[in-house]
Amino acid sequence: MSPQHGVASSEVASTRLRRHRPDGVPVYSWVTRPGRPPIGTLRLQGADVAPSTRVHQHAHDFLVLAYVEEGGGRLRLGETEHEVRAGEVLVVPPGLVLGAGREGFRDAAAWAVFFTPDAVEGRSPGALSSWRSHPLLLPFVGPGSPTVRRLTVPPADRSRFARRFTDLEAELRDEPGARRQGATEAALALLTLLLVDVARLADDPSGRAGWDDPMLAAVFEVLARRYAEPLALRDVAAEVGLTPGHVTTAVRRRTGRTVQQWLVEHRMAEARRLLEGSDLLVGTVGARVGYPDPAYFARVFRRAHGMSPDAWRRSGRSGAQERRPG
């Protein structure tokens, strides 16, 4: 379900190729945009995911929720292909390698929503530390290596379930004149309702105990508490009582990101909050999130967002002015 393929989509420009894994699989990342919620939609229709001798296998470092509205097809997970049918929901955690099967989805109509945890938790660095225990995100969390969770929507609920996606796509449209008053708030609310539906489908209290991951929780707690300090992998590993190598491998395997990437995400989330909600000098913002060198902070911010901190602040504030009732 790569956000690079499909017919109708919103926020596709907010994803980009970050890196390739050692096995050559591309990993896509979310690019946060000022004044926009960290949510995107993708409509897959018929031959747009066609059979191919070169299956587009890829991974994401964000969360993906897919729904097969009509028809079906073959989905490749790692080295294995699985048949998917109408009414199925696919809950895709970060880091999982997937792609269309060789038979494609010629007869299928499907939706995908991709988003970052802070769309649910609130747009602050502390929010990212607890996403793996958030009740609406539990379906994305599993023990050990990431895997797709497959759920089935009852036939009587399928039209309502599909409307969640169409309504969300409408709120996220970004064409000139298409942005509506309160679109961000509406999109966040619709995503929450969609995740409530999925959580109810996935509700299985007897299976939740094995899904908690104390090591990841401990790592995220250290990042949330110390992100503004000079913080190296060895410092995080020492706090959780494990070797740096073990922490690196476990975090990457279970979340699709490295510890350093999560640290930068914490810092950038707080930087965005300060840029949008305060008049602090850019250098002061950088110092508060762990970058005492203003030039280095500007480079890291530009690499993550495609614009300077000053440009982000101006763009976010001009967007707020446009959405304000006249």
Backbone bond lengths (Angstrom), bond angles and torsions (degrees), N, CA, C in turn:
res aa  C-N    CA-C-N  psi(-1)  N-CA   C-N-CA  omega(-1)  CA-C   N-CA-C  phi
1 M - - - 1.462 - - 1.525 109.67 -
2 S 1.306 115.20 56.06 1.459 117.52 -178.96 1.510 111.14 -68.00
3 P 1.337 118.55 135.76 1.444 121.03 176.39 1.515 112.83 -70.26
4 Q 1.312 117.61 6.20 1.452 120.28 178.46 1.526 111.59 -96.85
5 H 1.338 119.01 0.22 1.446 121.83 -176.59 1.509 110.07 -131.04
6 G 1.362 116.60 145.50 1.452 120.00 175.31 1.505 111.97 137.41
7 V 1.336 116.51 -177.86 1.456 121.74 -177.16 1.503 110.38 -97.37
8 A 1.324 115.90 -79.51 1.461 120.24 -177.82 1.510 108.97 -91.97
9 S 1.312 116.97 130.51 1.451 118.82 179.06 1.506 109.74 -150.09
10 S 1.323 115.26 156.00 1.452 121.74 172.99 1.510 107.58 -126.08
11 E 1.327 116.08 144.20 1.453 121.29 176.90 1.528 113.37 65.06
12 V 1.357 118.55 17.94 1.460 119.01 177.11 1.517 110.69 -58.92
13 A 1.341 116.51 -34.51 1.463 119.74 178.78 1.518 111.99 -65.23
14 S 1.341 117.53 -10.79 1.452 120.89 -179.47 1.517 112.59 -88.46
15 T 1.319 118.55 6.03 1.455 121.53 173.11 1.522 108.27 -117.46
16 R 1.324 114.94 148.74 1.460 118.39 179.38 1.517 109.22 -151.94
17 L 1.315 114.98 157.76 1.452 121.00 176.09 1.521 108.58 -71.32
18 R 1.331 116.50 118.73 1.466 120.44 -179.55 1.524 111.54 -91.04
19 R 1.333 116.34 -44.41 1.456 119.13 -174.19 1.524 108.52 -165.68
20 H 1.317 116.00 175.35 1.457 122.66 170.61 1.528 108.38 -115.75
21 R 1.304 116.18 138.02 1.459 120.55 174.86 1.520 109.50 -69.21
22 P 1.354 117.43 166.36 1.466 119.26 178.27 1.527 113.54 -56.27
23 D 1.353 117.65 -28.10 1.461 120.15 178.96 1.525 112.69 -86.49
24 G 1.347 117.22 6.17 1.455 121.01 176.52 1.509 115.55 92.03
25 V 1.327 118.35 -6.25 1.464 121.24 -178.90 1.529 109.67 -70.93
26 P 1.345 118.66 128.35 1.468 120.41 178.21 1.519 111.52 -73.74
27 V 1.319 116.19 144.27 1.462 122.39 177.74 1.527 107.92 -118.55
28 Y 1.338 116.19 123.17 1.461 121.94 -179.59 1.520 110.46 -97.11
29 S 1.325 115.74 143.62 1.458 122.30 179.79 1.518 110.13 -120.64
30 W 1.329 114.49 160.00 1.456 121.12 175.76 1.523 109.56 -86.99
31 V 1.325 116.83 137.86 1.460 122.32 175.46 1.522 107.44 -112.76
32 T 1.317 116.87 109.66 1.459 121.24 -179.03 1.521 110.44 -68.87
33 R 1.325 116.61 139.26 1.461 122.16 179.58 1.519 109.42 -116.95
34 P 1.325 117.52 142.97 1.469 119.58 -178.67 1.519 111.66 -64.12
35 G 1.332 115.45 135.86 1.448 120.46 176.80 1.511 114.73 74.05
36 R 1.336 118.25 9.98 1.458 121.64 -179.16 1.527 109.68 -123.86
37 P 1.319 117.65 143.76 1.464 119.11 175.95 1.522 110.09 -72.02
38 P 1.333 118.31 151.12 1.468 120.75 -179.27 1.523 111.61 -80.59
39 I 1.334 115.34 61.12 1.461 122.65 -175.94 1.525 108.31 -138.20
40 G 1.326 117.69 141.63 1.455 122.01 172.96 1.511 110.47 -140.06
41 T 1.325 116.81 157.81 1.459 121.56 176.67 1.517 109.58 -125.95
42 L 1.324 115.15 157.26 1.457 121.61 179.17 1.520 108.20 -144.90
43 R 1.317 116.82 128.86 1.460 122.72 177.20 1.519 108.50 -104.19
44 L 1.319 117.48 122.61 1.457 123.12 178.55 1.523 107.96 -107.82
45 Q 1.317 116.89 127.21 1.453 120.34 -174.66 1.520 110.61 -135.03
46 G 1.318 116.60 121.13 1.451 122.06 170.61 1.506 114.50 52.27
47 A 1.330 115.36 -124.64 1.462 121.70 -171.63 1.511 113.91 -72.13
48 D 1.337 118.04 0.75 1.464 119.18 -179.68 1.518 112.33 -68.66
49 V 1.330 116.26 -19.16 1.463 119.33 169.12 1.517 105.30 -119.80
50 A 1.309 116.41 79.48 1.454 123.04 -170.53 1.521 111.32 -92.09
51 P 1.341 117.00 163.56 1.457 119.05 176.32 1.522 110.98 -61.35
52 S 1.298 115.30 149.84 1.460 119.23 -176.05 1.512 109.21 -154.43
53 T 1.316 115.60 146.24 1.458 118.85 174.41 1.515 110.55 -75.75
54 R 1.313 116.58 -14.74 1.466 121.37 177.86 1.528 108.06 -119.98
55 V 1.319 115.75 90.73 1.452 120.92 -177.98 1.524 109.22 -66.49
56 H 1.328 116.39 130.57 1.463 120.00 -177.67 1.525 109.23 -81.58
57 Q 1.332 115.94 84.66 1.454 119.68 175.43 1.520 108.98 -82.85
58 H 1.319 115.74 141.36 1.457 120.45 -176.42 1.520 108.31 -160.66
59 A 1.327 115.49 173.02 1.464 121.60 175.54 1.522 108.04 -138.88
60 H 1.335 116.01 161.19 1.460 121.96 176.89 1.522 108.46 -122.29
61 D 1.334 117.07 155.11 1.464 118.48 170.15 1.528 110.28 -106.56
62 F 1.336 116.52 20.54 1.463 122.47 173.97 1.528 107.85 -125.99
63 L 1.320 117.60 -177.49 1.460 122.66 -176.33 1.528 110.47 -95.20
64 V 1.329 116.49 142.80 1.465 121.57 -179.56 1.523 109.32 -132.16
65 L 1.327 114.96 136.27 1.457 122.44 176.36 1.521 107.07 -125.96
66 A 1.331 117.92 121.00 1.464 121.78 -178.26 1.524 109.87 -119.05
67 Y 1.331 115.33 147.08 1.462 121.27 -179.90 1.526 108.69 -135.47
68 V 1.342 116.59 124.93 1.460 122.19 177.14 1.523 107.42 -88.57
69 E 1.331 115.58 106.90 1.461 120.21 -175.79 1.527 111.75 -80.40
70 E 1.324 116.58 -41.27 1.460 121.48 -179.12 1.521 108.87 -142.00
71 G 1.331 115.49 154.69 1.454 120.39 174.34 1.514 112.49 68.33
72 G 1.320 115.65 -142.63 1.457 120.46 -178.30 1.513 110.34 179.34
73 G 1.308 115.96 -166.21 1.458 120.34 -179.06 1.511 110.56 171.32
74 R 1.314 115.09 -164.39 1.452 121.55 -178.35 1.521 109.32 -117.51
75 L 1.324 115.45 130.33 1.462 122.36 178.96 1.519 108.33 -114.82
76 R 1.319 116.23 133.30 1.460 121.09 -179.58 1.520 109.42 -99.55
77 L 1.327 116.39 122.25 1.458 123.42 177.66 1.518 107.63 -118.31
78 G 1.322 116.41 106.36 1.454 119.43 -174.65 1.520 109.62 66.74
79 E 1.315 117.30 -121.65 1.457 121.69 -179.81 1.519 112.53 -100.23
80 T 1.322 118.06 4.96 1.462 121.67 -174.34 1.517 111.14 -118.10
81 E 1.349 116.68 139.84 1.456 121.41 175.42 1.527 110.00 -99.19
82 H 1.336 115.32 142.87 1.459 121.56 179.31 1.521 109.11 -128.73
83 E 1.321 116.63 141.87 1.457 120.84 175.71 1.521 109.40 -83.48
84 V 1.328 116.96 134.23 1.462 121.56 175.98 1.519 108.57 -119.62
85 R 1.342 115.72 147.82 1.460 121.16 -172.91 1.516 110.76 -128.43
86 A 1.330 115.58 166.98 1.461 121.92 177.82 1.522 110.12 -56.77
87 G 1.331 115.40 138.29 1.459 120.74 179.70 1.511 114.23 92.38
88 E 1.341 117.41 -6.15 1.463 119.73 -179.20 1.524 111.45 -86.41
89 V 1.328 114.61 141.54 1.461 123.01 173.10 1.522 107.45 -110.42
90 L 1.319 116.73 132.58 1.459 122.26 177.90 1.518 108.57 -112.11
91 V 1.315 116.19 118.92 1.461 122.70 -179.18 1.525 106.90 -101.01
92 V 1.328 116.54 109.55 1.465 121.61 -169.72 1.526 109.73 -110.23
93 P 1.334 118.38 112.04 1.469 120.66 179.01 1.521 111.24 -78.44
94 P 1.325 117.90 166.33 1.468 120.39 176.76 1.521 111.15 -62.36
95 G 1.324 115.73 145.33 1.457 120.84 172.35 1.504 115.81 91.88
96 L 1.325 118.85 -11.54 1.457 121.03 -178.07 1.525 110.56 -76.49
97 V 1.329 116.81 135.17 1.462 121.56 177.08 1.521 108.78 -88.69
98 L 1.332 116.38 124.65 1.458 120.27 -179.74 1.516 110.25 -148.66
99 G 1.331 115.46 168.32 1.454 121.39 178.48 1.508 109.76 -175.53
100 A 1.331 117.07 170.99 1.459 121.47 177.18 1.521 109.17 -70.70
101 G 1.329 116.12 142.16 1.453 120.16 174.48 1.518 110.87 -69.49
102 R 1.329 116.83 169.98 1.465 120.15 -175.95 1.524 112.29 -67.09
103 E 1.325 117.84 -22.37 1.460 120.16 176.80 1.520 111.78 -84.46
104 G 1.317 117.15 -9.12 1.452 121.40 176.45 1.515 113.80 67.95
105 F 1.344 115.00 -159.96 1.459 122.80 -178.60 1.535 108.97 -129.47
106 R 1.323 117.42 47.15 1.463 120.66 -172.64 1.526 112.47 -58.86
107 D 1.305 118.30 -33.89 1.464 120.98 -175.71 1.521 112.45 -102.31
108 A 1.313 117.59 14.77 1.461 120.08 -172.26 1.521 111.96 -108.28
109 A 1.323 114.22 151.13 1.461 122.51 166.06 1.520 105.82 -124.94
110 A 1.310 116.93 124.85 1.463 119.97 -174.01 1.520 110.28 -143.39
111 W 1.322 114.23 159.75 1.462 122.75 176.19 1.522 109.06 -120.46
112 A 1.311 115.72 151.23 1.462 121.01 169.05 1.523 108.57 -136.02
113 V 1.308 115.75 140.18 1.464 122.71 172.20 1.511 106.78 -120.04
114 F 1.317 117.35 130.63 1.462 120.68 176.52 1.514 108.42 -124.49
115 F 1.335 114.78 141.24 1.461 119.46 -172.79 1.515 109.81 -160.20
116 T 1.322 115.70 165.41 1.459 121.40 176.40 1.526 109.30 -101.75
117 P 1.329 118.17 157.86 1.465 119.76 -177.19 1.519 114.40 -57.22
118 D 1.340 117.60 -30.95 1.459 118.14 -176.61 1.521 112.47 -71.56
119 A 1.342 118.62 -8.35 1.463 120.07 171.67 1.520 110.53 -65.63
120 V 1.320 116.49 -26.75 1.461 121.79 -178.79 1.520 111.06 -101.01
121 E 1.328 115.52 -40.22 1.456 120.91 -172.01 1.525 114.12 -83.54
122 G 1.312 117.39 -17.64 1.462 119.06 -172.29 1.505 108.80 108.13
123 R 1.312 118.07 144.50 1.458 121.26 -169.52 1.522 111.52 -88.81
124 S 1.312 114.76 70.00 1.458 120.44 177.66 1.518 108.26 -144.50
125 P 1.326 118.76 156.33 1.457 120.33 -176.09 1.510 113.26 -64.53
126 G 1.320 118.24 -34.12 1.452 120.27 179.08 1.509 112.73 -63.12
127 A 1.345 115.88 -28.03 1.455 119.56 -179.42 1.519 111.11 -62.36
128 L 1.340 117.67 -37.09 1.448 120.75 -176.03 1.519 112.29 -66.87
129 S 1.318 117.46 -20.97 1.460 119.65 -176.43 1.511 112.48 -72.41
130 S 1.333 118.11 -22.21 1.464 119.58 -173.55 1.518 113.10 -116.58
131 W 1.352 118.50 11.86 1.457 118.27 -173.31 1.517 112.12 -64.25
132 R 1.319 118.41 -28.29 1.461 119.84 -177.54 1.521 112.75 -75.13
133 S 1.345 117.78 -3.57 1.465 119.94 173.93 1.520 111.82 -118.35
134 H 1.335 117.92 4.26 1.458 120.70 179.94 1.530 108.91 -68.73
135 P 1.333 118.92 132.25 1.470 120.25 -175.69 1.522 114.22 -59.00
136 L 1.329 118.24 -32.35 1.459 119.71 -179.60 1.527 112.68 -81.31
137 L 1.334 117.10 -11.80 1.459 120.11 -179.94 1.525 112.53 -107.86
138 L 1.330 117.12 0.30 1.462 120.07 179.74 1.529 113.43 -56.36
139 P 1.352 119.56 -36.55 1.472 117.59 179.12 1.523 114.13 -59.43
140 F 1.338 118.07 -20.70 1.459 121.18 -179.77 1.524 112.41 -85.97
141 V 1.299 117.63 -8.47 1.460 122.05 -172.36 1.518 109.20 -104.09
142 G 1.304 116.59 132.12 1.454 120.48 177.78 1.507 110.93 -144.54
143 P 1.326 117.81 159.74 1.459 120.39 179.43 1.519 111.45 -72.91
144 G 1.335 116.25 145.33 1.449 120.67 176.12 1.513 112.57 70.86
145 S 1.329 115.66 -140.55 1.457 120.74 -177.02 1.518 110.77 -69.90
146 P 1.339 117.09 150.67 1.457 120.16 179.21 1.524 111.44 -63.27
147 T 1.301 117.14 146.21 1.451 122.08 175.90 1.515 109.37 -147.82
148 V 1.328 116.95 152.67 1.457 121.02 175.69 1.516 109.22 -74.19
149 R 1.319 115.79 135.67 1.455 120.46 172.63 1.520 107.70 -100.98
150 R 1.325 116.96 128.92 1.461 122.14 -177.56 1.521 109.31 -108.56
151 L 1.328 115.44 126.02 1.457 122.28 -179.62 1.524 108.25 -126.09
152 T 1.327 116.62 159.87 1.465 120.76 -179.48 1.518 110.18 -123.45
153 V 1.334 116.06 127.07 1.460 121.69 177.28 1.524 108.54 -82.61
154 P 1.331 119.49 128.77 1.468 120.83 177.16 1.526 110.76 -56.84
155 P 1.332 118.16 142.76 1.474 120.60 -177.89 1.523 113.84 -51.32
156 A 1.325 117.97 -37.94 1.466 120.54 -177.54 1.521 112.51 -67.06
157 D 1.332 117.62 -20.44 1.470 121.26 -176.47 1.527 113.30 -101.20
158 R 1.318 118.13 -1.93 1.464 119.72 -169.01 1.525 113.63 -69.86
159 S 1.321 118.48 -37.81 1.466 118.72 179.57 1.525 110.59 -66.16
160 R 1.330 116.91 -40.15 1.465 120.28 177.64 1.526 110.41 -65.61
161 F 1.325 116.72 -40.29 1.464 120.83 179.94 1.528 110.22 -62.96
162 A 1.336 117.26 -42.62 1.465 120.37 179.57 1.524 111.36 -64.48
163 R 1.340 116.85 -34.63 1.467 119.54 179.70 1.517 112.02 -64.63
164 R 1.322 117.47 -29.11 1.466 119.44 176.00 1.535 109.72 -56.07
165 F 1.325 116.14 -42.91 1.467 120.52 -177.52 1.523 111.21 -71.24
166 T 1.336 117.47 -44.12 1.467 119.02 -178.92 1.525 110.92 -65.60
167 D 1.331 116.93 -39.26 1.467 119.70 177.93 1.527 111.00 -65.16
168 L 1.337 116.20 -40.80 1.465 120.07 179.51 1.525 110.48 -64.88
169 E 1.324 116.73 -43.45 1.467 120.19 179.02 1.527 111.07 -60.58
170 A 1.336 116.59 -38.24 1.466 120.21 179.99 1.525 111.52 -64.20
171 E 1.328 117.28 -38.89 1.464 120.22 -179.52 1.527 112.18 -71.70
172 L 1.320 116.61 -23.15 1.464 120.43 -176.12 1.521 113.19 -94.97
173 R 1.323 118.24 -1.79 1.463 120.05 -179.63 1.518 110.18 -57.70
174 D 1.315 114.34 138.13 1.468 119.24 -172.16 1.523 112.75 -121.41
175 E 1.354 117.20 14.62 1.457 118.60 177.33 1.524 109.72 -69.90
176 P 1.344 117.73 156.78 1.468 120.21 177.76 1.524 111.00 -55.19
177 G 1.305 115.66 127.65 1.455 121.11 179.27 1.511 114.95 83.28
178 A 1.365 117.40 -5.32 1.462 119.28 -176.51 1.517 112.67 -89.38
179 R 1.332 118.16 -20.33 1.459 120.76 -179.77 1.518 109.85 -69.49
180 R 1.321 116.05 127.25 1.450 121.02 -176.08 1.524 110.86 -105.16
181 Q 1.315 115.31 155.16 1.456 120.77 176.04 1.529 109.58 -54.90
182 G 1.336 116.59 130.23 1.462 120.63 178.51 1.510 114.34 75.28
183 A 1.354 117.82 16.53 1.462 120.21 -175.96 1.526 112.16 -62.33
184 T 1.325 117.41 -40.71 1.465 119.79 -179.99 1.517 110.96 -62.41
185 E 1.325 116.62 -47.88 1.464 120.75 -179.64 1.529 110.55 -62.70
186 A 1.348 116.72 -40.43 1.463 120.15 179.51 1.525 111.19 -65.45
187 A 1.348 116.79 -41.31 1.461 120.09 -179.87 1.523 111.26 -64.06
188 L 1.323 117.32 -43.16 1.468 120.44 178.34 1.522 110.84 -63.32
189 A 1.342 117.06 -39.36 1.464 120.63 179.11 1.526 110.95 -66.86
190 L 1.335 117.23 -41.53 1.463 120.39 179.82 1.523 111.27 -66.42
191 L 1.339 117.25 -38.96 1.460 119.40 176.03 1.523 110.22 -61.89
192 T 1.327 116.88 -41.55 1.465 120.34 178.52 1.524 110.83 -60.33
193 L 1.330 117.52 -44.96 1.462 120.69 178.83 1.528 111.14 -62.12
194 L 1.325 116.60 -40.62 1.457 120.43 178.53 1.525 110.82 -63.22
195 L 1.324 116.67 -42.17 1.465 120.24 179.49 1.523 111.76 -69.82
196 V 1.331 117.39 -31.23 1.468 120.04 173.44 1.527 109.43 -62.12
197 D 1.341 116.96 -45.47 1.466 120.58 177.70 1.524 111.12 -57.70
198 V 1.334 116.46 -45.35 1.465 120.51 -178.44 1.524 110.72 -67.11
199 A 1.333 117.06 -41.79 1.465 120.37 179.46 1.525 110.96 -61.15
200 R 1.329 117.18 -36.90 1.463 120.26 178.29 1.525 111.13 -68.63
201 L 1.328 116.57 -38.68 1.460 119.46 176.01 1.525 111.13 -63.55
202 A 1.321 115.50 -36.49 1.467 120.77 -174.59 1.516 113.37 -89.73
203 D 1.324 117.51 -3.25 1.462 120.84 -171.34 1.522 111.05 -60.45
204 D 1.315 115.87 115.41 1.458 122.75 178.61 1.517 107.93 -150.79
205 P 1.338 117.63 82.16 1.468 120.40 -175.16 1.517 113.67 -54.24
206 S 1.336 117.67 -32.27 1.460 119.46 -177.01 1.520 112.17 -67.46
207 G 1.339 116.76 -21.62 1.452 119.21 -177.37 1.504 114.75 -98.79
208 R 1.325 118.09 2.16 1.459 119.59 -173.04 1.524 113.80 -81.67
209 A 1.327 117.11 -26.77 1.461 119.24 -172.50 1.524 111.73 -58.37
210 G 1.340 117.00 -40.50 1.454 120.35 -177.50 1.504 114.15 -77.20
211 W 1.335 117.10 -2.93 1.450 119.87 -175.74 1.522 112.37 -92.32
212 D 1.314 117.99 -11.43 1.459 119.89 179.42 1.525 108.89 -74.66
213 D 1.298 117.68 145.09 1.460 121.91 -177.92 1.518 108.63 -130.85
214 P 1.330 117.89 92.74 1.466 120.83 -176.62 1.528 113.24 -59.58
215 M 1.335 117.82 -34.75 1.459 119.42 -178.81 1.527 111.07 -65.03
216 L 1.331 116.97 -46.41 1.462 119.65 178.21 1.518 110.89 -63.53
217 A 1.328 116.26 -41.57 1.465 119.39 178.89 1.523 110.47 -59.46
218 A 1.334 116.56 -40.35 1.466 120.32 -179.68 1.530 111.10 -67.18
219 V 1.329 117.04 -41.70 1.467 120.47 178.79 1.521 110.61 -62.27
220 F 1.333 117.16 -46.69 1.464 120.49 -179.09 1.525 111.30 -65.56
221 E 1.325 116.73 -33.18 1.462 119.47 178.48 1.523 110.35 -65.66
222 V 1.328 117.33 -40.79 1.467 120.67 177.65 1.528 110.37 -63.53
223 L 1.324 116.96 -44.38 1.466 120.11 179.96 1.521 111.25 -63.19
224 A 1.328 117.34 -41.30 1.464 120.62 -179.43 1.521 111.45 -66.69
225 R 1.323 117.18 -34.13 1.464 121.26 -176.24 1.527 112.15 -83.76
226 R 1.338 117.61 -30.65 1.459 119.79 -170.40 1.527 113.94 -121.74
227 Y 1.336 118.14 14.95 1.463 119.91 -175.56 1.529 112.91 -60.21
228 A 1.342 117.62 -26.84 1.467 120.40 -177.52 1.525 112.45 -82.69
229 E 1.334 117.67 -5.40 1.459 121.80 -179.90 1.530 110.26 -95.14
230 P 1.334 117.75 163.70 1.468 119.58 166.15 1.530 107.60 -63.43
231 L 1.306 118.18 115.86 1.465 120.98 -170.56 1.523 109.49 -135.66
232 A 1.323 115.96 119.72 1.460 121.53 178.83 1.526 109.60 -107.46
233 L 1.326 115.95 164.18 1.459 121.00 178.62 1.522 111.03 -55.85
234 R 1.333 117.22 -40.11 1.466 119.66 -178.68 1.531 111.30 -63.19
235 D 1.346 117.19 -31.75 1.466 120.24 178.00 1.525 110.77 -67.85
236 V 1.332 115.92 -43.35 1.466 120.26 178.55 1.522 109.91 -63.74
237 A 1.333 116.68 -46.12 1.462 120.83 -179.32 1.525 111.25 -61.18
238 A 1.333 116.76 -40.52 1.466 119.97 179.66 1.522 111.16 -62.87
239 E 1.341 116.73 -39.35 1.470 119.56 -179.28 1.520 112.29 -66.31
240 V 1.327 117.48 -34.12 1.468 119.35 -177.76 1.526 111.81 -95.18
241 G 1.341 117.02 0.60 1.458 120.77 173.89 1.514 115.09 74.54
242 L 1.344 117.30 30.51 1.458 121.31 -179.72 1.524 109.47 -131.44
243 T 1.320 116.74 167.89 1.458 119.78 177.97 1.529 109.79 -77.66
244 P 1.336 117.29 152.17 1.465 119.39 176.82 1.523 113.16 -56.03
245 G 1.328 116.58 -39.13 1.462 119.61 179.86 1.512 112.62 -62.86
246 H 1.334 116.38 -42.12 1.466 120.22 179.54 1.522 110.71 -64.68
247 V 1.331 116.32 -44.18 1.469 120.04 -179.72 1.523 110.34 -62.95
248 T 1.329 116.75 -44.77 1.466 120.79 -179.96 1.520 111.42 -57.57
249 T 1.334 116.14 -50.50 1.464 120.85 -177.08 1.520 111.53 -64.05
250 A 1.331 116.84 -45.78 1.464 120.27 -176.17 1.522 111.97 -66.25
251 V 1.319 116.93 -44.34 1.469 119.62 -178.01 1.523 110.62 -66.80
252 R 1.321 117.56 -43.05 1.471 119.43 179.56 1.528 110.87 -64.42
253 R 1.329 117.23 -43.11 1.462 119.92 -177.33 1.524 111.72 -65.39
254 R 1.331 117.00 -38.03 1.466 119.93 -172.83 1.520 114.15 -92.48
255 T 1.332 118.08 -16.48 1.470 118.90 -178.39 1.521 113.36 -125.11
256 G 1.325 118.29 -12.32 1.454 120.40 -177.85 1.518 114.13 82.38
257 R 1.340 118.00 0.78 1.466 121.75 179.86 1.523 109.57 -130.80
258 T 1.326 115.20 159.35 1.452 120.12 174.14 1.529 109.58 -85.51
259 V 1.326 115.55 167.74 1.465 120.23 176.05 1.527 109.94 -60.53
260 Q 1.328 116.97 -42.04 1.464 120.46 179.62 1.526 111.34 -61.89
261 Q 1.314 117.33 -40.49 1.468 120.07 178.57 1.525 111.37 -65.01
262 W 1.332 117.06 -38.28 1.467 119.61 176.26 1.526 110.87 -66.70
263 L 1.341 116.90 -37.93 1.464 119.73 178.01 1.529 110.37 -62.06
264 V 1.326 116.47 -45.21 1.468 119.72 177.85 1.522 110.37 -62.22
265 E 1.337 117.58 -38.90 1.467 120.37 178.88 1.524 111.20 -61.98
266 H 1.320 117.32 -43.49 1.464 120.57 175.79 1.525 110.66 -58.19
267 R 1.323 115.63 -48.18 1.464 119.67 -177.19 1.530 111.74 -65.14
268 M 1.330 117.02 -41.48 1.462 119.78 -179.28 1.528 111.40 -68.74
269 A 1.319 118.13 -35.37 1.466 120.17 178.00 1.523 110.75 -62.44
270 E 1.332 116.41 -43.11 1.461 119.31 178.87 1.527 110.89 -70.52
271 A 1.335 117.13 -36.59 1.467 119.94 177.44 1.523 110.67 -62.00
272 R 1.326 117.32 -43.35 1.466 120.05 178.00 1.522 110.82 -61.05
273 R 1.323 115.91 -42.06 1.467 119.61 -179.49 1.528 110.87 -62.40
274 L 1.321 116.98 -43.44 1.462 120.33 -179.35 1.530 111.79 -69.93
275 L 1.312 117.09 -37.61 1.466 119.63 179.14 1.525 111.34 -65.93
276 E 1.324 116.64 -38.66 1.458 120.53 -177.97 1.522 112.42 -80.13
277 G 1.330 117.02 -30.57 1.458 119.28 -170.32 1.508 116.09 -111.94
278 S 1.338 117.82 8.09 1.462 119.67 -179.84 1.521 109.44 -146.11
279 D 1.330 115.35 170.50 1.463 121.73 175.86 1.525 111.31 -108.00
280 L 1.323 116.82 21.74 1.459 120.46 178.27 1.525 110.58 -60.88
281 L 1.327 116.29 145.12 1.453 120.43 173.65 1.524 109.66 -60.63
282 V 1.328 116.09 148.72 1.458 120.05 -178.12 1.528 110.89 -57.56
283 G 1.334 117.33 -40.60 1.456 119.75 178.11 1.511 112.79 -61.84
284 T 1.333 116.94 -36.20 1.464 121.23 177.72 1.519 110.59 -68.02
285 V 1.333 116.66 -40.52 1.464 120.45 176.44 1.521 109.79 -59.19
286 G 1.334 116.66 -46.82 1.452 119.87 179.13 1.515 112.60 -58.56
287 A 1.325 116.57 -44.09 1.465 120.34 -179.89 1.520 111.22 -63.02
288 R 1.325 117.12 -35.85 1.467 120.52 -178.17 1.525 112.86 -71.76
289 V 1.325 117.12 -19.98 1.462 119.07 -179.14 1.527 112.30 -110.21
290 G 1.328 116.86 16.80 1.455 119.05 172.18 1.507 116.37 101.91
291 Y 1.347 117.86 10.72 1.463 121.29 179.50 1.526 109.54 -124.66
292 P 1.323 118.66 85.44 1.468 120.80 -177.93 1.523 113.56 -67.39
293 D 1.328 117.73 -20.45 1.466 121.53 177.59 1.529 108.29 -89.31
294 P 1.347 118.81 110.55 1.473 120.57 -176.70 1.525 113.29 -58.39
295 A 1.324 117.56 -38.15 1.464 120.14 -178.74 1.528 110.72 -65.70
296 Y 1.325 116.20 -41.07 1.464 119.43 179.45 1.526 110.56 -67.62
297 F 1.338 116.73 -41.30 1.463 120.42 176.40 1.524 110.34 -57.64
298 A 1.327 117.03 -45.17 1.467 120.74 -179.57 1.525 110.98 -61.48
299 R 1.347 117.09 -39.01 1.468 119.94 179.63 1.523 111.20 -66.84
300 V 1.330 116.75 -43.91 1.465 120.09 179.66 1.524 110.33 -64.21
301 F 1.321 116.54 -42.77 1.463 120.45 -179.17 1.530 110.42 -63.79
302 R 1.335 116.78 -44.43 1.462 120.13 179.80 1.526 110.72 -63.57
303 R 1.321 117.15 -39.75 1.458 120.46 179.22 1.531 110.76 -62.72
304 A 1.325 116.95 -36.61 1.465 120.85 -177.90 1.519 113.10 -79.85
305 H 1.353 117.47 -31.66 1.464 120.66 -170.54 1.521 114.81 -120.69
306 G 1.326 117.46 -7.22 1.450 119.42 179.40 1.512 114.20 75.31
307 M 1.323 118.12 12.68 1.466 122.34 177.71 1.520 108.85 -156.68
308 S 1.323 116.16 164.37 1.459 120.81 -179.64 1.529 110.48 -75.87
309 P 1.335 118.16 161.90 1.469 119.94 175.20 1.525 112.77 -57.32
310 D 1.333 117.60 -40.79 1.470 120.37 178.14 1.522 111.38 -61.70
311 A 1.336 116.72 -43.51 1.467 120.22 179.84 1.521 110.71 -64.89
312 W 1.341 116.69 -38.23 1.468 120.22 176.67 1.525 110.27 -60.15
313 R 1.318 116.16 -47.11 1.471 120.24 -178.85 1.527 110.67 -60.61
314 R 1.327 116.93 -45.78 1.470 120.03 -179.55 1.521 111.21 -64.45
315 S 1.325 116.49 -43.21 1.461 120.20 -177.91 1.518 111.34 -65.88
316 G 1.340 116.16 -42.66 1.461 119.33 179.00 1.512 112.53 -63.26
317 R 1.320 116.75 -39.90 1.469 119.77 -178.29 1.519 111.70 -74.27
318 S 1.338 117.40 -35.22 1.465 118.55 177.21 1.514 110.46 -68.57
319 G 1.361 116.90 -34.64 1.457 119.39 176.40 1.508 111.96 -65.57
320 A 1.333 116.61 -38.39 1.466 120.06 178.09 1.520 110.69 -64.97
321 Q 1.341 116.92 -37.48 1.464 120.53 177.83 1.520 110.51 -63.69
322 E 1.353 116.70 -40.94 1.457 120.11 -179.17 1.517 111.60 -65.64
323 R 1.338 117.48 -33.33 1.460 119.97 -176.81 1.509 112.41 -84.40
324 R 1.336 117.59 -10.26 1.456 121.36 -178.40 1.530 110.01 -74.75
325 P 1.338 118.66 136.01 1.461 119.71 -179.83 1.518 110.90 -59.05
326 G 1.327 116.73 139.92 1.449 121.07 179.90 1.506 112.49 -87.40
